Amino acid sequence: MTPWYKNAVLYCLDVETFCDADGDGVGDFLGLGRKLPYLAELGVDCVWLMPFYATANRDDGYDVTDHCAVDPRLGTLHDFDDFVRAAARLDIRVIVDLVVNHTSIDHPWFQAARSDPHSCRRAYYVWSADRPAHTRERLVFPGFQQESWSWDAQAGAWYHHRFYEHEPDLNMDCAEVREEIRRIVAFWLGRGISGYRVDAVPFIIERVGPDGRTSHEVFADLSALRRMSDAVNRDAVLIGEANVPPPAVSSYFGSGDRLHVMLDFLMAQRLFLALATHDAGPIVETLTGRPDIPTECTWGEFLRNHDELDLARLSESERAQVFAAFGPRTDMQIYGRGLRRRLATMLGGDRNRIALAFSLQFTLPGCPVIFYGNEIGMGEELALPERLPVRTPMQWTDARGAGFSNAPEERFVRPLVRDEPFSAAHVNVDAQRQDPASLLNVVRGLIAARKQCLEIGVGSCTILPADPPVLMHRCDYGSDSVLFVHNLLNAPRTVRLEGADAREAAVVVASSGVELDPCRREIDLAAYGYAWLRL
């Protein structure tokens, strides 16, 4: 039986920026529940919720103060349960962020740990009596984060934090911490969710020595996490956030007994390089350079997620090309390695090019992951700090408040996008629902086509010869085959269908307006055109 996640379409959203039902300017579970029909109409199989837990709210919810409580601004546990049940009635699963690399400095665990050296909570965190020698190595947020160790006067010791100083790392060598994680995992699985997106996986498994340097990685932690999840629900999925080089991937999957899915950071970077250079080569190299993975495992393919577009695994010259194409201004760049822009703005609002990007994403072996608002071409608000520009309120209508909330806009959890032509006056769900040619309807059509082409998720992928501006590949499973052709050039191309045997008839499953002549073994693609052909 094929695991459900191998052909699922995931949709990532932040409850606080999706829909506000109670009029306080902050999205909530009641509002999200009201928008479930929209997600079902789009074709979403699974909603991934960004952190909604009790929080000090210095890092958009990732600084958790209680892993088993809902942020009161967003609702109650009862509201959460109602949402999960309502989603299930529409055959939509729910997964949530598992944030256990660190807590907030305001978490009761840390408060107890810092106030009493004899507290049982002291061992929950990583301490050093002396200042470690290597406090500025491998900073996650260079330019915004000064060190990875901070002095706590109350504790009289240094504590380790891979992220911000207000997010102390948990000590995974502590048996009580592992038990707390088991309890957290069981708590939410017991409330009906279908799995977790595991935050910051490489930092969960790393061990930091007394000198401040990483000493080794403990992949057994991932096996233990998998056992925790399987003990409650063997159908649940663990999706790893791990931007690691290809040789390291196998350790994260194990023999199929660790993570089920790895978010494909390398492909996201190489795909944008391909778009910037109008050359499919980087995509081909990434697909052909992938390690073999267990049959029950897969990749999570995304275009833009909720963080920066991290380009750290590109060479310096490659990164410069992507910066020049999609974020030439310094305010568009961040951490010296990434872009803090949305898909639509990077591609200049060109509907055809955005549709091409989605078509590429949906035809790559793996499960597609969509970030909320990208399906309508939302923009970003660059006046917001760090990674927040892409986390603005969802644009439902062209009315005041964009249909997100009826509160005064100065009370909104985050400001609306103002830059034209990406404001809600021009980009919103209601208008695009009524336009058959809108990006929303194109994406909805691609999702429907993806559900007809299960070979993508479970079959084998073969790259076929084509000129550099063209990516041509096919997916085969048993006797079923689908051929995909993409033109990355802003000019029409005629492409010979090398992957289709002369005896095979081709039927168009999805395309950017392609008409197929059964007497020709060629296909005419428009600028940024694409075609999905069932053979």
N, C-alpha and C positions, 0 to 999 in steps of 0.2 A: 504493500500500500504506500502510495506517494505521500510523504509528509506534507501537511497542509501549507506550510510556509514556502515551499519551493515554487508555488505558482500564485502566491498571494500578492495583492497590491496593498502596500502599507502607506498610511497617511499620517505624517507627524504634525502635531499641533501643540500649542501652549494654551491651556484652558483660559488663562487670564487675558489672552488677546484674541479669543475666537468669537465669543458672543456673550454679552452682558444681559442677564434676564432681570436683575433686581434694581438696575438703574443707578449703581454706585460708581460706574466708570471702569469696573474690573470684570472681566469675563468670569463665568462661573459654570458649574456643572449643569445647572438648570438651563442656561443658555445653550451650552454644548448639546444637551439632549434635544433641544428644539431643532438643531441643525443636523441631526442624524439622517433625516430623509434626503438632505442634500448630498451627504457622503454616500448614501446608498445609491442615489441617482448617478453619482459620479462613477460608481463601480468599485468603491473601496472595500477591501476584504478585512482590513485590520487597522484600527486606530492606535497610533503610538502617542502616548501622552508624555510630554515633558514634565519635569517635577511639579507636583501639585501638593507637596507635603508641607507641614508646618515649617516655617523658615524665618530666618532673620532678614532675608530678602536683600542681601548685599550682592548676590550673584545670580539673580533671576531664578531663585528657587533651588539652586544647587548647593546652597549652604543650609543644610537641613538641621532643624532643631528637634524634630520628632518624626522618625521614619514611618510610624504607624498612625499618623494623624493627617487630616486634610487641612490645608491652609484655610482658616476661617473666612478669608475674603472670597474663597472659591466655593464654599459650601460646607457640607457635613459628610460624614461617612455614609449616612443614609442617602444623601444626594448622589454620592459616588456609586453606591450599590444600585440605585435606580437607573443611573446612566448605563452601567454594565448590562443590566437586564434588558433595558430598552435597545441597546446595541445588538444584543444576542437575538432579539426578536426580528431584527433586520439582517441576521446572519453576518453581523460585523463583530469581529473579535476585538479585544482590547489588550494592549501590552503597555507597560509602564517603565519609566526609568528606574534602574536600581543604582542608587548613588551610595556606595559603601566604601569608596576609597578614603573619604573624609567626612567630617561633620562640620557644622558651624561652630565657631568658637563659643557661641551662646548655648550650645547643646548642654543639657544637664550632665551628660557624661564628662564633658571637658571642664565644666564648672566644678564638678566634684574632684576631677583629677588635678586641677591646678590649685585647689584650695587645701588639699590634704595629701602629703606624700605617702600616707599609709592607706589612702582610699583604695578600694578594689578597682576603681575606675582609672587609677594612675597608669596601670599597664595597658589600658585601651589605646594609648597614644605612644608616639615615638619620641623619647626624650634624650637629651645629652646634658651632663653636668657642665661640660666644657664647650666652648664655641667650636663647632666643627670647622675643619680647614677648608672644605669645598662647599661653600654655601651659594655660589652663583653659577653652578654648572647645570645645564639642561633645564633652564628656566622655561616654563610653559608659556608665560606671557611676558616676554622681554619688552622692556620699555614701560611696563605697568606693574611689574613684579620685581622687587629688588633682590630678594634672596629666597632660598628654600628652607631656611631655618630662622626662627624668630625667638627672641628672649621674652620669657614671661616672668615678670617681676614677682607676681604672686606665687608662682610655682618655684621660683629660684632656679630655673633650668631653661634650656633651649628645647623647642619642639619643632618637629619636621612638618613641612607642608609643601607638597608638590605644586599646589595651586596658590591661591592668595593666602596671606598671613592670617586671615580670619577663617581659614578652612584647614584646621589641623588634620593630618593624616591619621587614620586608624592603624593600629598595630596588628597585622594579620597573623603574627606569631602568637598572639594571645588567644587562648582557647575560649575565653569568655566572649571575645569579639566575634569569633567564628560562630559561637552559639547565638549571639545577637543577630548575626546575618541570617542564620538558619531561621530564626523566628520571624524576621522581616520577610524573607522569601515566602515562607508558609502563610503569613498573614494575608498578603495580597492575592496569592494564588487561591487561597481559601475563599476569597471574595469574588472569584469567577474570572480573573484575568487569564490570558493565554500565554503569558511569558513576560520577559524583561529585555529591554535594551540595557546592557550592562555598561555603565559609564566608566571611562578611564581604565580599561582592562589592564594595560601594561603596568600601570602604577599599583594596581591591586596585587599583582603577583611579584612585584619587585621588592627586594629587601635592601635597605639603606644601612650602611655600616656606620660606626661611630665617627668616622672621619668625614661623613657627609656624602660619600660616594656610594653608587649602587653596587652592591656586592654580588648579587645573583638574582635569578628569577625562580619562582616556585610555581611551576605549572600544575602541581598537584592541587593548588587552590582552585583551579578551574574545574578539575575533576570533582572536587568536593562540592563546588557550587552546583554542578550538574546533578550530583546525587541528591542534594537538597531539593532541587526543583523536581526531579523525577519522583521523589518520594511522595510528593503531593499531587503532581499531575504529569504523567509521562508524555502528554500531548503538548506540554508547554514548550516554548522556544526560548533560547538564550541567544541574543544578538549582541555581538561584541563591537564596542567602539575601540578599535586598535589600529592605529595608523602605523603599521610595521612593514618592513621590507618583505618581499616574497619568500625568501628562505626561512623566515620566522613563522610563516603562516601555519605550517603543519603542526607546530606545537600548540597553537591555539585551538585547532580542531581536534587534536589528538587522534585517536582511532575512531572518531565519531562519538566519543564519550565526554567531550568538553563543550565548546560552543557549537551551536547548530549553524549559525550564520555569522559571517564577518562583513561588516560594512566595508565596501570596496573603495577605500580612500585613494589607492594608487590609480584605479581606473578613472575616478572623478578628475584627478589632476591631469592624467594623460588625455582624457576626452576634451578638456578645455584647451590643452595644447593643440590637439588636432583641429578644434574649431578655430583657434587663433591662426594657425598656419595653413588652413584649408588642405590638410594632408591627413589621410586616415592612418598613416604609418604608426603613430603613437598608440592608437587603439589596437591595431594588429599586433604590435610588439607586446602589449600588455596581455592580450588574450593568449597569445602563443607562449608567453613566458610564465604563465600561471603554473603553480605546482599542482599535482594531482591531489584531490581532497576526497574524503570519505563520501560514499554515494548519498548518505542521508544529510550531508552538509551542503551549504550553498553560499552565494555571495549576496549582499544587499547592495543593489545598484542605485545610486543617487546622483543628482546633478548638483543641487545646492541644498545643504542642510541648514541647521539652525545656528551653526558656528560660522567662522570665517571659511572661505574656500582656501584650504591649506595646500600650498604648492611646495612644501618643504622637500618633497621627494623628486622634484624636477631639478635639473642642473641650473646653475646660475643663469646661463644664457637662455635656457628654455623658460625659466621663470620670468625673465625680462621680457620675452615675447608675449607671454600671457598678460603681464602687467600692462604692456604697451597697448595691447588689443582691448582689454576689458576693464582696466583700472589705472589709467595713466597718472591720475592725480594722487598726491600723497595721502589725502584724506580718504581715499578709496582703499588704501592699503593698510595692513596692520601686522604687527609682530615681525616685520621684515620678511614675511613668508606668505602672506595671504591677502585675500580680497574680502571686503565686508560689504559686498553688493549682492543683489538678487540676480537670478537668471535673466529676467526680462531686460533689466537695465544694462547688464553686461553685453547683451546681444542687441542693444540699440532699439528695443521694442519691435524688432522685425518679427512679425508673427510667423512667417515661413521658416525663419532660422530657429526660432524657439520651438516650433513644431518638429523640425528636424532633430533638435537636441532631445526632445521627449521620445521621438521614434528610436533614436539610437539607444537611449536608456532602456526602453521597453523590450528591445530585441537582444540585449546582452544577456548571456546566461546568468541567471540569478533572479531574485525577487525585487521588483522596483519599489523604491521608497520615494514618496512625494512629500515635499515640505509645503505646508499650508500656504495658499495664496499664489504659488507658482503656476497653478493650473489656470489662473486668470491673468497672469502676467503682472503681478504686483511689483512695485518698486521698493526702494529703501529710504530711510530717513537718516542721512549721513550726519546730521547734527547730534545724533545720539552717540554715547560713548561705546568704545570697543566693539563687541559683537552684537549689540542691540539694534543697529540700523535695520536688520532684516526681520526683527521681531515686533513689528508694528501691528495694530489692530486689523483684523480681517475686513475686507471691503465688500459689503453685501449689497449696498445700494448707493445711489448718488445723493441721497438725502443727507441732512445734517447728521453728523456722527457716523456716516457711512453704513448705517444699519447695525453697527456694532453695539451702540449704547445710546440711550436717550438722556444720559447725564450731560451736564455742561462739559465741553471738550477739555476745559482746564482740569477736570477731575479724572480724565482718562488715564489708565495705567501707563499708557505710552502715547505719544502724539501720532496722529494720522500722517500718512505720506502727503506732502504738499507739492512736491515737484511735479510739474506737468511734463509729459502727458500721462503720468502714472498715478495721479490722485484719484480718489473715489469717483469724482465727477466723470472720469473717462474710463476707469478700470473698476468694474464691480460685477458681482455675480448676476444680479437681476438683468442688466443690459445684455450680458453675454449669453444668458439662457435663451434670450429671444432672437439671437443672431445665429443662424445655422453655420456661418463661417467663422464664428468666434474661436479664440484659443480654447476656451472652456469646452466647447463642443468638439473641437479637434482632439483634445486630450481625452475626453470621454469616449470618443470613437476609438482612439488608440488603446485605451484600457479594455474596451469590449473586444477589440481584435486580439489583444494579448490573451484574453480568456479563451479564445478560439485556437490559440497556438501554444498548447501545453508543452510542445517539444522544446520550447525555449527554457523552461524550468527544469526539465528532466532528461532531455536528450543530449546528444553530442553536438559540438559546434565545430564547423569547418570553415576556415578562411579561404576564400576563392580569389584567384588573381584578378586584379583590377588596377587601373591607373591610380596614382596617389590621391587625387581628390575624391576617389570613390571607395567606399567600404562595401564589400560584397561578402556575405557569409550565409551559411545555411545551418539549420538545426534539424537533426534527424532523431526520430525515436521509433523503433520498430520499422514499420512500413510507411510511416508518416514523415513528410519533409516540408519545411518552409524555407524559402529563399528570401533574403533581405538585401536591398540595394539602397545605398545612401550617397547622395551627392553633396559633398562639403563645400562646393564651389558656388560662388554667386553668379553662375552662368549655366545655361542648359548643357546637358551632357547626353550623348547616346552611348549606352552601355551594352556590351554583348553579354548575354546570360550564360556565362561559362559553367555555372553550377547546375543548369537544367539540362538533363539528358534530352536528346532530340525526340525520344519516345514519350517524354513526360509532358502532359498538358499543365499549364499554369493558370491559376485563378487568383485574381487580385483580392487579398484580404483587407489591406489598407494601403492608402497611397495619398500623395499630394496631388491628385488629379491625373494619375497615369491611366492611359487606355492601352490595353494589351492587344497586339495583333497576333493571333495564333500562328500566322504564317511566317512571322519573323522570330529570330532568336535574339532580338535586341529590344531594348526598352529606352524610351526617351524620357529623361528626367528633367524637370524644370530646375532653375536655380534653387539650391537647398532642397531639392526634391528627394522623395523616398518612395519605396514600394515594398510591400510584403506580398510575396507570391506563394500560394500553396501549390506544390508540385504533385 
